Amino acid sequence: MDPNNEYRLSSWLAQQEDKHKVALYQCDPSLTQWTQRCIRQADCILIVALGDKQPSIGKIEKEIERLAIRT
């Protein structure tokens, strides 16, 4: 993302978090830049999935774990 747009987006998101009691970020189903931003911004992460398959650890879950260990 262009640095100007990155700054504008970050500023706007920060304003929304200040303005509202709850900010809910919906990430993409894959590990995109937006998903990574959602993970970084999160105070709490809720993972929602279908229950018709065996659970498995995917790229997003691994990234969440990696970030949790780092901080």
C-alpha positions as CSV (number, residue, x, y, z in Angstrom):
1,M,0.0,0.0,0.0
2,D,1.2,3.5,-0.8
3,P,2.6,5.2,2.4
4,N,0.2,8.1,2.1
5,N,-2.8,5.7,2.0
6,E,-1.3,3.6,4.7
7,Y,-1.1,6.6,7.0
8,R,-4.6,7.7,6.1
9,L,-6.1,4.2,6.8
10,S,-4.2,3.9,10.1
11,S,-5.4,7.3,11.2
12,W,-9.0,6.6,10.2
13,L,-9.0,3.3,12.0
14,A,-7.5,4.9,15.1
15,Q,-10.2,7.5,15.0
16,Q,-12.9,4.8,14.8
17,E,-11.4,3.0,17.7
18,D,-11.4,6.2,19.8
19,K,-14.9,7.2,18.7
20,H,-16.6,3.9,19.3
21,K,-16.8,1.5,22.3
22,V,-16.1,-1.5,20.1
23,A,-14.3,-1.9,16.8
24,L,-14.9,-5.2,15.1
25,Y,-12.4,-6.1,12.3
26,Q,-13.4,-8.9,9.9
27,C,-10.4,-10.4,8.3
28,D,-10.1,-12.2,5.0
29,P,-10.1,-16.1,4.9
30,S,-6.5,-16.0,3.9
31,L,-3.4,-14.3,5.4
32,T,-3.6,-11.1,3.4
33,Q,-2.2,-7.7,4.4
34,W,-5.6,-6.8,5.8
35,T,-5.8,-10.0,7.9
36,Q,-2.4,-9.2,9.3
37,R,-3.5,-5.7,10.2
38,C,-6.6,-7.1,11.9
39,I,-4.5,-9.5,13.9
40,R,-2.1,-6.6,15.0
41,Q,-5.0,-4.3,15.9
42,A,-6.9,-7.0,17.9
43,D,-7.2,-6.9,21.7
44,C,-9.2,-10.1,21.4
45,I,-9.6,-12.6,18.5
46,L,-12.6,-14.7,17.9
47,I,-12.2,-17.5,15.3
48,V,-15.4,-18.7,13.7
49,A,-15.5,-21.9,11.7
50,L,-17.9,-24.5,10.4
51,G,-18.1,-27.6,12.5
52,D,-18.4,-30.2,9.8
53,K,-14.6,-30.9,9.5
54,Q,-11.8,-31.8,11.9
55,P,-10.1,-28.7,13.3
56,S,-6.7,-27.9,11.9
57,I,-4.1,-25.1,12.4
58,G,-3.9,-22.9,9.3
59,K,-1.7,-20.0,8.3
60,I,-3.8,-17.5,10.1
61,E,-3.7,-19.4,13.4
62,K,0.0,-19.9,13.1
63,E,0.4,-16.1,12.5
64,I,-1.7,-15.4,15.6
65,E,0.5,-17.7,17.7
66,R,3.7,-16.2,16.3
67,L,2.6,-12.7,17.2
68,A,1.4,-13.8,20.7
69,I,4.8,-15.3,21.4
70,R,6.7,-12.2,20.2
71,T,4.8,-9.8,22.5
